[in-house]
Amino acid sequence: MKQNRSGVTENISVSMPSELVSELRSRTGRRGLSGYVTEAVRHQLAMDGLAEIVAAHEEEHGALTEQEIEAARRELFSDENTERGAA
């Protein structure tokens, strides 16, 4: 493991389709690949956590209403949501 600005890192091996790796490298260059993947994994973990919160809420209180969903969108995406309209 090595130390970097965000703490200790660990090298891992991940298999991906070649075309996906090519697109990643074209967007990030070789040096930016790890940072890009790290941020993608952080994002996915956050989304997984959000899904767990929603599932627990719905198990206790029933399905979210359209009003609750829209309020959550406004809270989560604020300016972004108003620019793209309600999804």
Steps between C-alpha positions, in 0.01 A plus 500: 500500500616852434419836651345779294321827575174324591659235720623149448432340163506139390564366153231265373434323174167553326383338177293711260399471136781629276282761331409646840867519602584670169229761553613559857861551395398736221309712753748485787843413369695231681564710813138609546350153475531412870345828612214464255425144609533598868241777457269267306517243780438771764195613302367146467546433872307818577220391265495155662471667842217720376317196361535329839355806676206514258434124537503525880268802490260329261500182709393701804275764338398365160594626155622856462246740355569711190515806729764336721704397196484852355599654834798262517601594144492869590706434813756280325535682171377858573621710202572194288140383534349833394729514194405156374139501615342228707612160382 
